[in-house]
């Protein structure tokens, strides 16, 4: 690969400044590269320089990560054609950038370990890496918000600066009522006080708590960094929920001895918390399945969640209806729907009442009826025909409109509730023409 003179000079400049621990400014970069200020701003605003320079103050930068990278690799990473945005591009602190990178690695490790079927102690490994990932992420957030000193305690007896704990980070980052915080605290409790109870038999309930924790992390990570946590092709790694059945208490007792009662008590306690909370930010509700589907014109599938929607997408997907065949859900053509409306009207109401509500009569029998114009007027007034819904379905090629039994019932209800409804609706509809 041939490296441009501007990128070669920039690499050399940054390497020298990093080696001598000197800052540089915008003018230094423009002089070395020959760029116009607009070119530099393009690289900077897109986050493509985030791995190599950090802004100390306005227009003053600090170089990093240049000593062990070749000129060619440097040029590849800065290639604008890849539209690459470096992790931490919007962070001023080098420490915050480093923590974000470590946090992402630890959450990926947590996922990899949990999704390894042969690993019997995968829950133990998951809670350790999960808590570490959240702690590092929250410290990066706090540094950018409150400065680097906000994550350090006062120097101890040994003179070493210690950082605050995960619980301290949560105290600063989230209110007490936050279910995101509650989820992390639950998993942190397992890590600190109950790791001996993380047996395979409780995976059924714990995986739901773990799943919400990962989705929360993904959402907050992408919100803060403006960079995707996982490539969409690897989104399946986020799915941790599985079907696990707990064996009877007698078998648990023979397997684990006296500790079995504590394991069962932990599972019951978490189960109660899940039911009480009933919030996807704390644990995946029992009626939710992580399914990726797509909308189809024939109604055969529906989209309940998308990989890029994370926790917000799932919040919207708590209640779904199983898709059904159009021929069953919307079996009536317009002519059939009108006939059905008239049939049910005459079955349920006497002629005298119908004459007060309906405005047209049959030419042959003189009975009050709903005709096509009446039907169109009510559909237009209620906007039922503007989209596919429980009343109406449109086949696009060829264009055919179908109607449901729900429409027949709703139509009758609208027309018979008020004597003047149909006449006013028809006047409005026909006046529009």
Wavefront OBJ file of the C-alpha trace (Angstrom):
o trace
v 0.000 0.000 0.000
v 1.315 3.419 -0.951
v 1.065 5.918 1.907
v 0.372 9.539 1.012
v 2.959 12.140 1.951
v 0.478 13.904 4.276
v -0.302 10.783 6.324
v 3.370 9.786 6.414
v 4.308 13.212 7.786
v 1.471 13.134 10.305
v 2.569 9.719 11.563
v 6.117 10.961 11.994
v 4.959 14.104 13.825
v 2.724 12.235 16.245
v 5.379 9.625 16.925
v 7.926 12.321 17.793
v 5.531 14.250 20.031
v 4.510 11.111 21.891
v 8.128 10.034 22.410
v 9.091 13.425 23.856
v 5.841 13.831 25.775
v 5.084 17.128 24.040
v 1.736 18.554 23.024
v 0.925 19.768 19.518
v -1.621 22.153 18.081
v -3.720 22.466 14.965
v -1.068 24.584 13.233
v 1.559 21.833 13.736
v -0.729 19.286 12.102
v -1.595 21.549 9.167
v 2.058 22.358 8.575
v 3.121 18.703 8.616
v 0.313 17.438 6.400
v -0.324 20.363 4.096
v -4.040 19.985 4.828
v -6.538 22.794 4.841
v -8.301 23.380 8.137
v -11.496 21.864 6.660
v -9.671 18.591 5.934
v -8.398 18.346 9.495
v -11.868 19.081 10.876
v -13.307 16.321 8.702
v -10.895 13.767 10.157
v -11.415 15.111 13.667
v -15.210 15.393 13.619
v -15.612 11.908 12.162
v -13.530 10.520 15.011
v -10.889 9.046 12.729
v -8.036 10.612 14.693
v -9.427 9.581 18.084
v -7.022 6.661 18.528
v -3.954 8.877 18.095
v -4.672 12.352 19.477
v -6.678 13.646 22.433
v -7.706 17.266 22.885
v -6.178 18.737 26.052
v -7.613 22.212 25.586
v -9.107 23.992 22.576
v -6.772 23.405 19.618
v -4.101 21.689 21.757
v -3.632 17.926 21.483
v -1.724 15.063 23.053
v -0.411 12.181 20.916
v -0.763 8.507 21.870
v -0.636 4.933 20.480
v 1.817 5.858 17.697
v 5.027 4.175 18.859
v 4.141 0.595 17.982
v 2.103 1.116 14.825
v 3.602 1.120 11.358
v 3.092 3.865 8.852
v 0.987 1.576 6.670
v -1.305 0.526 9.534
v -1.611 4.155 10.564
v -2.672 5.120 7.034
v -5.193 2.266 6.856
v -6.861 3.317 10.094
v -7.157 6.900 8.897
v -8.577 6.043 5.498
v -11.680 8.194 5.094
v -13.125 5.742 2.578
v -13.830 3.319 5.444
v -15.814 5.924 7.388
v -14.168 4.624 10.520
v -14.878 6.278 13.847
v -12.419 5.538 16.640
v -13.670 4.405 20.038
v -13.572 7.361 22.414
v -13.465 9.925 19.612
v -15.647 12.218 21.733
v -13.536 11.836 24.900
v -10.960 14.382 26.003
v -9.279 12.113 28.571
v -6.798 9.456 27.434
v -7.669 7.486 30.580
v -11.351 7.517 29.634
v -10.489 6.202 26.152
v -8.375 3.417 27.620
v -11.134 2.451 30.051
v -13.710 2.309 27.243
v -11.500 -0.034 25.251
v -10.916 -2.314 28.272
v -14.614 -2.208 29.139
v -15.640 -3.329 25.677
v -13.081 -6.156 25.737
v -14.330 -7.374 29.112
v -17.984 -7.399 28.052
v -17.061 -9.277 24.883
v -15.151 -11.762 27.023
v -18.186 -12.143 29.295
v -20.338 -12.962 26.252
v -17.794 -15.349 24.759
v -17.419 -17.260 28.015
v -21.158 -17.497 28.665
v -21.856 -18.660 25.118
v -19.326 -21.478 25.424
v -21.442 -24.597 26.135
v -18.499 -26.705 27.328
v -17.644 -24.269 30.143
v -19.353 -25.476 33.314
v -18.487 -22.416 35.401
v -19.552 -19.916 32.763
v -21.837 -18.036 35.170
v -18.898 -17.390 37.498
v -16.806 -16.086 34.609
v -19.663 -13.989 33.266
v -20.406 -12.104 36.494
v -16.716 -11.275 36.996
v -16.191 -9.885 33.491
v -19.630 -8.230 33.396
v -19.018 -6.254 36.604
v -15.520 -5.254 35.502
v -16.849 -4.040 32.140
v -19.538 -1.897 33.781
v -17.098 -0.458 36.325
v -14.639 0.571 33.604
v -17.396 2.028 31.430
v -18.918 4.060 34.268
v -15.505 5.394 35.271
v -14.943 6.599 31.717
v -18.335 8.346 31.809
v -17.578 9.948 35.182
v -14.145 11.145 34.008
v -15.674 12.930 31.034
v -18.421 14.401 33.191
v -16.573 15.268 36.399
v -12.849 14.977 35.622
v -10.283 12.262 36.335
v -10.088 12.994 40.070
v -13.743 11.952 40.435
v -12.885 8.244 40.185
v -10.015 8.261 42.702
v -10.078 7.928 46.475
v -7.662 9.795 48.699
v -4.201 8.222 48.849
v -4.076 5.353 51.344
v -1.425 4.369 53.855
v 0.770 2.913 51.130
v 0.597 6.147 49.159
v -1.157 4.505 46.206
v -4.156 6.107 44.538
v -7.117 3.745 44.535
v -10.167 4.064 42.342
v -13.722 3.971 43.658
v -15.749 0.751 43.571
v -18.464 -0.276 41.139
v -21.125 0.559 43.730
v -19.632 4.027 44.189
v -19.773 4.524 40.409
v -23.430 3.491 40.375
v -24.164 5.921 43.199
v -22.778 8.765 41.085
v -24.188 7.655 37.740
v -27.758 6.439 38.405
v -30.576 7.290 40.855
v -31.707 4.708 43.419
v -34.868 3.852 41.493
v -33.040 3.075 38.242
v -33.620 -0.488 37.052
v -30.317 -0.336 35.166
v -28.596 0.225 38.508
v -30.710 -2.447 40.210
v -29.701 -4.970 37.536
v -25.977 -4.270 37.963
v -26.252 -4.383 41.765
v -27.961 -7.774 41.575
v -25.139 -9.223 39.492
v -22.496 -7.499 41.635
v -24.071 -9.175 44.685
v -23.619 -12.552 43.016
v -19.977 -11.738 42.335
v -19.195 -10.544 45.855
v -21.406 -12.522 48.216
v -23.055 -15.403 46.413
v -20.653 -16.760 43.796
v -20.751 -20.135 45.600
v -24.469 -20.351 44.739
v -24.002 -19.916 40.975
v -24.879 -23.480 40.064
v -26.244 -24.594 36.658
v -29.704 -25.195 38.125
v -30.409 -21.441 38.536
v -29.428 -20.422 35.012
v -33.079 -20.284 33.975
v -33.820 -17.196 36.048
v -30.326 -15.708 36.178
v -29.916 -15.711 32.397
v -32.840 -13.292 32.197
v -31.106 -10.894 34.555
v -27.816 -11.324 32.652
v -29.569 -10.702 29.324
v -31.030 -7.399 30.454
v -27.637 -6.371 31.826
v -25.969 -6.960 28.467
v -28.700 -5.099 26.567
v -28.471 -2.206 29.023
v -24.711 -2.094 28.536
v -25.026 -2.178 24.751
v -27.528 0.686 24.808
v -25.554 2.889 27.220
v -22.213 2.117 25.529
v -23.482 3.123 22.083
v -25.275 6.173 23.493
v -22.067 7.448 25.129
v -19.430 6.450 22.557
v -21.532 6.912 19.367
v -19.897 3.671 18.212
v -21.579 0.263 17.889
v -20.688 -2.222 20.608
v -20.970 -5.205 18.271
v -20.979 -5.578 14.521
v -24.548 -6.409 13.434
v -23.326 -9.739 12.020
v -22.352 -10.760 15.570
v -25.554 -9.584 17.248
v -26.489 -13.186 18.073
v -23.805 -13.208 20.751
v -25.969 -10.899 22.850
v -28.632 -13.597 23.284
v -28.069 -15.422 26.559
v -31.563 -16.512 27.535
v -32.059 -20.237 27.358
v -34.477 -22.856 28.596
v -33.173 -24.275 31.856
v -35.286 -26.395 34.182
v -34.482 -26.729 37.859
v -34.419 -30.308 39.209
v -36.529 -31.259 42.248
v -35.339 -30.133 45.670
v -34.541 -33.727 46.644
v -32.035 -34.073 43.788
v -30.567 -30.669 44.603
v -30.110 -31.806 48.205
v -28.290 -34.979 47.182
v -26.058 -33.042 44.793
v -25.131 -30.023 46.923
v -25.945 -31.033 50.493
v -26.992 -28.322 52.944
v -26.142 -25.520 50.499
v -28.999 -26.693 48.224
v -31.586 -24.779 50.285
v -29.595 -21.552 49.819
v -29.383 -22.104 46.057
v -33.156 -22.616 45.862
v -33.747 -19.580 48.082
v -31.550 -17.414 45.831
v -33.429 -18.523 42.720
v -36.788 -17.854 44.422
v -35.655 -14.432 45.624
v -34.493 -13.375 42.158
v -37.715 -14.769 40.649
v -39.753 -12.588 43.016
v -37.654 -9.530 42.167
v -38.180 -10.160 38.444
v -41.954 -10.468 38.844
v -42.145 -7.451 41.147
v -40.049 -5.263 38.859
v -41.638 -6.411 35.595
v -39.186 -4.194 33.738
v -36.958 -5.234 30.886
v -34.093 -3.101 32.220
v -33.890 -5.375 35.276
v -34.669 -8.766 33.723
v -36.184 -10.115 30.531
v -39.875 -10.751 31.373
v -40.945 -14.374 31.089
v -43.303 -13.586 28.205
v -40.560 -12.151 25.971
v -38.547 -14.112 23.451
v -35.527 -12.614 21.710
v -36.554 -13.070 18.102
v -35.307 -11.269 15.017
v -37.952 -11.251 12.274
v -38.893 -9.062 9.338
v -42.094 -7.497 8.099
v -43.669 -9.247 5.153
v -46.460 -7.949 2.965
v -48.405 -11.177 3.290
v -48.497 -10.836 7.066
v -46.545 -14.055 7.655
v -43.929 -12.463 9.917
v -43.578 -9.376 12.057
v -40.574 -7.487 13.427
v -40.617 -7.519 17.237
v -37.044 -6.317 17.791
v -34.051 -5.258 15.768
v -30.391 -5.724 16.661
v -29.691 -2.000 16.456
v -32.612 -1.080 18.706
v -31.249 -2.812 21.777
v -33.153 -2.347 25.011
v -35.436 0.333 23.536
v -36.514 -1.995 20.765
v -37.377 -4.728 23.223
v -39.350 -2.349 25.419
v -41.653 -1.781 22.462
v -41.895 -5.497 21.793
v -43.269 -6.781 25.082
v -46.696 -7.570 23.641
v -46.987 -9.186 20.246
v -49.707 -11.013 18.381
v -49.034 -14.159 16.470
v -49.452 -13.364 12.769
v -52.317 -15.163 11.046
v -53.245 -15.914 7.463
v -55.004 -13.032 5.667
v -57.722 -15.366 4.456
v -58.601 -16.015 8.104
v -58.110 -12.532 9.535
v -59.588 -10.497 6.629
v -61.786 -12.857 4.577
v -64.350 -10.358 3.201
v -64.342 -8.436 -0.061
v -66.235 -5.131 -0.063
v -69.404 -6.705 -1.454
v -69.291 -9.462 1.164
v -68.656 -6.982 3.987
v -71.656 -4.834 2.936
v -73.911 -7.886 2.707
v -72.747 -9.046 6.147
v -73.400 -5.624 7.688
v -76.952 -5.553 6.248
v -77.653 -9.105 7.311
v -76.624 -8.498 10.928
v -78.463 -5.158 11.079
v -81.780 -6.790 10.118
v -81.174 -9.694 12.505
v -80.597 -7.385 15.491
v -82.849 -4.357 14.912
v -86.435 -3.798 13.797
v -87.318 -1.902 10.624
v -88.575 1.139 12.509
v -85.264 1.666 14.285
v -83.226 0.998 11.145
v -85.171 3.656 9.213
v -84.076 6.229 11.811
v -80.371 5.357 11.423
v -79.980 4.340 7.766
v -80.542 6.661 4.811
v -80.944 4.295 1.847
v -83.550 1.640 0.993
v -83.483 -1.406 -1.257
v -85.184 -0.718 -4.600
v -86.922 -4.112 -4.599
v -87.931 -4.666 -0.960
v -87.881 -1.051 0.319
v -85.964 -2.235 3.403
v -83.390 0.209 4.851
v -79.854 -0.844 3.887
v -76.220 0.137 3.758
v -75.055 0.672 0.181
v -71.576 1.125 -1.260
v -71.581 4.901 -0.763
v -72.541 4.467 2.917
v -69.769 1.912 3.335
v -67.116 4.124 1.715
v -68.202 7.156 3.761
v -67.749 5.387 7.124
v -64.411 3.839 6.088
v -63.067 7.190 4.910
v -64.280 9.047 7.993
v -62.488 6.579 10.310
v -59.391 6.253 8.070
v -59.653 2.473 8.221
v -58.683 2.103 4.591
v -55.471 4.144 4.803
v -53.345 1.280 6.113
v -53.300 -2.395 6.969
v -54.973 -2.882 10.344
v -57.398 -5.173 12.129
v -60.251 -3.843 9.969
v -58.636 -3.625 6.537
v -55.940 -5.339 4.467
v -54.715 -4.288 1.033
v -53.235 -6.751 -1.428
v -50.853 -4.714 -3.588
v -50.502 -6.703 -6.791
v -53.230 -7.002 -7.930
v -54.789 -4.295 -5.741
v -57.630 -5.883 -3.776
v -59.102 -4.661 -0.484
v -60.146 -7.160 2.180
v -62.098 -6.603 5.377
v -62.439 -8.389 8.697
v -65.306 -9.456 10.908
v -64.088 -6.820 13.374
v -64.874 -4.178 10.763
v -68.438 -5.460 10.353
v -69.040 -5.223 14.102
v -67.383 -1.813 14.467
v -69.307 -0.489 11.445
v -72.632 -1.555 12.982
v -71.680 -0.018 16.315
v -70.784 3.331 14.713
v -73.973 3.530 12.619
v -76.398 2.461 15.367
v -74.990 4.480 18.278
v -76.418 7.787 16.978
v -79.334 8.365 14.605
v -77.553 11.188 12.792
v -74.148 9.510 12.449
v -74.589 8.023 8.971
v -76.360 10.976 7.392
v -73.713 13.427 8.636
v -70.883 11.110 7.624
v -72.305 10.756 4.100
v -72.745 14.514 3.775
v -69.132 15.058 4.829
v -67.850 12.340 2.493
v -69.853 13.352 -0.554
v -69.087 17.033 0.041
v -65.374 16.238 -0.223
v -65.919 14.944 -3.740
l 1 2 3 4 5 6 7 8 9 10 11 12 13 14 15 16 17 18 19 20 21 22 23 24 25 26 27 28 29 30 31 32 33 34 35 36 37 38 39 40 41 42 43 44 45 46 47 48 49 50 51 52 53 54 55 56 57 58 59 60 61 62 63 64 65 66 67 68 69 70 71 72 73 74 75 76 77 78 79 80 81 82 83 84 85 86 87 88 89 90 91 92 93 94 95 96 97 98 99 100 101 102 103 104 105 106 107 108 109 110 111 112 113 114 115 116 117 118 119 120 121 122 123 124 125 126 127 128 129 130 131 132 133 134 135 136 137 138 139 140 141 142 143 144 145 146 147 148 149 150 151 152 153 154 155 156 157 158 159 160 161 162 163 164 165 166 167 168 169 170 171 172 173 174 175 176 177 178 179 180 181 182 183 184 185 186 187 188 189 190 191 192 193 194 195 196 197 198 199 200 201 202 203 204 205 206 207 208 209 210 211 212 213 214 215 216 217 218 219 220 221 222 223 224 225 226 227 228 229 230 231 232 233 234 235 236 237 238 239 240 241 242 243 244 245 246 247 248 249 250 251 252 253 254 255 256 257 258 259 260 261 262 263 264 265 266 267 268 269 270 271 272 273 274 275 276 277 278 279 280 281 282 283 284 285 286 287 288 289 290 291 292 293 294 295 296 297 298 299 300 301 302 303 304 305 306 307 308 309 310 311 312 313 314 315 316 317 318 319 320 321 322 323 324 325 326 327 328 329 330 331 332 333 334 335 336 337 338 339 340 341 342 343 344 345 346 347 348 349 350 351 352 353 354 355 356 357 358 359 360 361 362 363 364 365 366 367 368 369 370 371 372 373 374 375 376 377 378 379 380 381 382 383 384 385 386 387 388 389 390 391 392 393 394 395 396 397 398 399 400 401 402 403 404 405 406 407 408 409 410 411 412 413 414 415 416 417 418 419 420 421 422 423 424 425 426 427 428 429 430 431 432 433
